[in-house]
Amino acid sequence: MQLNLTKPICFFDLETTGINISSDRIVEISILKVYPDGKEETYTKRVNPTIPIPPEVTKVHGISDADVANAPTFKEISKEVHNLIKDADLGGFNSNRFDIPLLAEEMLRADVDFDMKGRVAIDVQTIFHKMEQRTLSAAYKFYCDKNLEDAHSAEADTLATYEVLKAQVAKYDDLENDTKFLAEFSSRKKFADFAGFIAYNKKGEECFSFGKHKGKTVEAVLNDEPGYFGWLLNADFPLYTKKVLTAIKLRAFNNKLS
């Protein structure tokens, strides 16, 4: 079957130096861009992370420092990656909690603006966990009746993720073949940032989801405790979280002037 698309969607997977969104880096990226007419375009690149790849991480994805020593840095490929995905929705496996936040960090470090305005994100892992509670290899076997060869290879995982989503839509009658529906179904709690430090309350207001101000609106905290904003910007928070905080602060400032 074909997915019912109103715009292109880019399924992607990252292999990285670790799982810290703020400090770890991409070592391989693979993108499968699917167009509404069914046309498919693939893009896979090894990336020099400019920091060492821990040996225990190399054991997982098989990529060593030597493998990427002569590869381009992410900054060098950031514009071509952005050009490929900028007009598309995004899809992946655990992508809402890891791949999209880390990609956003790499983009911002490369001075390429990145946000999700005007597009949706489908997390195939969330759909899978809601329906079957398993892993990507098990999902591939369950839905596609195939063994996932080269697991933890970015390209193999990307292609498997795309095939699993198509099989999920075909299998479950209550899954609509619609990217907006699938994005909503595969989302968890609504957050203003990718890393989950800023959530929305029932009124749709941005609130801190951590620390001493958990549950308080960002605008109220920044108004009552201006120094907290400076601390946040200088602390080890993801760049995208800082971008969202800055936008909220500017919005509040403009509201006072109007």
C-alpha positions in Angstrom: 0.0 0.0 0.0 1.0 3.7 -0.3 0.7 6.2 2.4 -1.9 8.9 1.8 0.3 12.0 1.7 -0.6 15.7 1.2 3.1 16.7 1.2 6.5 14.9 1.2 7.5 13.0 4.4 11.1 12.3 5.3 11.8 9.2 7.3 15.2 9.4 8.9 17.5 7.7 11.4 20.6 8.9 13.2 23.6 7.0 14.5 25.4 9.1 17.1 28.2 9.3 19.6 25.7 8.8 22.5 22.2 9.6 23.8 22.8 13.1 25.3 20.8 15.5 23.1 22.9 18.5 24.2 26.4 17.2 23.9 26.4 14.2 21.6 26.8 14.4 17.8 25.7 12.6 14.6 28.0 10.1 13.0 25.6 8.9 10.3 22.4 10.2 8.9 20.0 8.4 6.5 16.9 10.0 5.0 14.2 8.4 2.9 12.0 11.2 1.3 8.7 9.9 0.1 6.6 12.1 -2.2 2.8 12.2 -2.5 3.0 10.5 -6.0 5.0 7.6 -4.5 8.4 8.8 -5.7 11.2 8.0 -3.2 14.6 9.7 -2.7 17.3 8.4 -0.4 20.2 10.2 1.2 22.8 8.6 3.5 26.0 10.2 4.8 28.7 9.4 7.3 29.6 12.4 9.5 32.7 13.4 11.4 31.3 14.3 14.8 34.5 16.2 15.7 34.5 14.4 19.1 35.5 10.8 19.9 33.1 8.0 19.5 33.1 5.9 22.7 34.1 2.3 22.1 30.9 1.0 23.7 28.9 3.1 21.2 30.9 1.8 18.3 30.0 -1.8 19.4 26.3 -0.8 18.9 26.4 0.8 15.5 29.8 -0.4 14.2 31.1 3.1 13.3 34.5 4.0 14.7 36.6 7.2 14.8 38.6 5.9 11.8 35.5 5.3 9.8 34.5 9.0 9.9 37.9 10.6 10.1 37.7 11.9 6.5 33.9 12.4 6.5 32.4 15.9 6.3 31.3 17.6 9.5 27.5 18.1 10.0 28.0 21.8 9.5 29.4 21.0 6.0 26.3 19.0 5.0 23.7 20.9 7.1 22.4 23.0 4.2 21.9 20.0 1.9 20.1 18.2 4.7 17.9 21.2 5.4 17.1 21.6 1.7 16.0 18.0 1.6 13.7 18.1 4.7 12.5 21.7 4.8 9.3 21.1 2.8 8.5 17.7 4.4 6.8 16.2 7.4 9.2 13.9 9.5 9.0 10.3 10.5 11.2 7.9 12.5 11.5 5.3 15.2 11.7 7.1 18.6 12.2 10.2 16.6 10.1 12.6 18.7 12.2 12.0 21.8 15.6 11.5 20.2 16.3 11.9 16.5 14.4 15.2 15.9 15.7 16.9 19.1 19.3 15.9 18.3 18.9 16.9 14.6 17.6 20.3 15.8 20.7 20.8 18.0 23.0 20.0 15.1 21.2 22.3 12.8 21.3 25.2 15.3 25.0 24.6 16.0 25.5 24.9 12.2 23.6 28.2 12.2 20.7 26.7 10.2 17.3 27.6 11.7 15.1 24.6 12.4 11.6 24.3 13.7 8.4 22.2 13.2 6.1 24.9 12.1 3.9 23.9 9.3 4.7 20.2 9.5 4.0 17.2 11.6 6.1 14.3 13.0 5.1 10.6 13.0 6.9 8.4 15.6 6.5 4.8 14.4 7.8 3.5 17.7 5.0 5.2 19.6 2.4 3.6 17.3 4.1 0.3 17.7 4.3 0.5 21.5 0.6 1.5 21.7 -0.4 -1.4 19.5 2.2 -4.2 20.3 4.8 -3.1 22.9 8.0 -4.2 21.2 11.3 -3.1 19.4 12.1 -2.2 15.8 13.5 -5.6 14.9 10.5 -7.3 16.4 8.2 -4.8 14.7 9.8 -5.5 11.3 9.4 -9.3 11.9 5.8 -8.8 13.2 4.5 -6.5 10.6 6.6 -7.3 7.5 7.5 -11.0 8.3 11.2 -10.2 7.6 14.3 -10.3 9.7 16.0 -6.9 10.0 19.5 -7.4 8.6 22.1 -4.8 9.6 20.1 -3.5 12.6 21.6 -0.3 13.9 22.7 0.7 10.4 21.0 4.0 9.8 19.9 3.1 6.3 18.6 -0.3 7.2 16.7 1.1 10.2 15.3 4.0 8.1 14.0 1.6 5.3 12.6 -0.8 7.9 10.8 2.1 9.7 9.1 3.2 6.5 8.0 -0.4 5.7 6.7 -0.9 9.3 4.5 2.3 9.1 2.9 1.2 5.9 2.2 -2.2 7.3 0.8 -0.7 10.5 -1.7 1.5 8.5 -2.7 -1.5 6.4 -3.2 -3.7 9.5 -5.1 -1.5 11.9 -8.5 -0.2 10.8 -8.5 2.5 13.4 -5.3 4.0 12.0 -6.2 6.6 9.3 -3.9 6.8 6.3 -3.3 10.5 7.0 -0.1 12.1 8.2 -1.7 14.5 10.6 -3.7 11.7 12.2 -0.6 9.5 12.5 1.4 12.3 13.9 -1.2 13.0 16.6 -1.6 9.3 17.3 2.2 8.8 17.7 2.7 11.9 19.9 3.0 11.9 23.6 2.4 14.8 26.0 2.6 18.1 24.1 5.8 20.1 24.6 6.9 23.5 23.3 10.5 22.2 22.9 11.8 18.9 21.6 13.5 17.8 24.8 10.4 18.1 27.0 11.6 20.9 29.4 8.7 23.1 28.5 5.2 21.6 28.4 1.8 23.1 27.7 -0.9 23.3 30.4 -4.6 22.8 29.9 -4.9 26.5 28.9 -2.2 26.0 26.2 0.3 28.1 28.2 4.0 27.1 28.2 5.0 25.7 31.6 8.3 24.4 33.1 8.2 20.6 33.4 11.2 20.3 35.7 12.9 21.8 38.7 11.7 24.2 41.4 9.3 26.0 39.0 7.7 22.8 37.6 4.1 23.5 36.6 4.5 27.3 36.7 4.1 29.2 33.4 7.3 30.3 31.8 6.1 33.9 31.4 5.3 34.2 35.1 8.6 32.8 36.2 10.6 35.0 33.8 8.7 38.0 35.0 9.0 37.3 38.7 12.6 35.9 38.6 14.5 37.6 35.6 17.8 36.0 36.7 16.4 32.6 36.0 16.3 33.2 32.3 20.0 34.1 32.3 20.8 30.9 34.3 18.8 28.8 31.8 20.7 30.3 28.8 24.1 29.6 30.4 23.2 26.1 31.7 23.6 22.9 29.8 20.1 22.9 28.1 19.5 22.0 24.4 19.9 25.0 22.0 16.3 24.5 20.8 15.0 24.8 24.4 16.9 28.0 24.7 15.5 29.2 21.4 11.9 28.5 22.6 12.6 30.3 25.9 14.0 33.3 24.1 10.9 33.4 21.9 8.6 33.3 24.9 10.5 36.1 26.6 10.4 38.3 23.5 6.7 37.6 23.1 6.0 38.7 26.6 8.1 41.8 26.2 6.2 42.8 23.0 2.9 42.1 24.7 3.9 44.6 27.4 4.7 47.3 24.7 1.4 46.8 22.9 
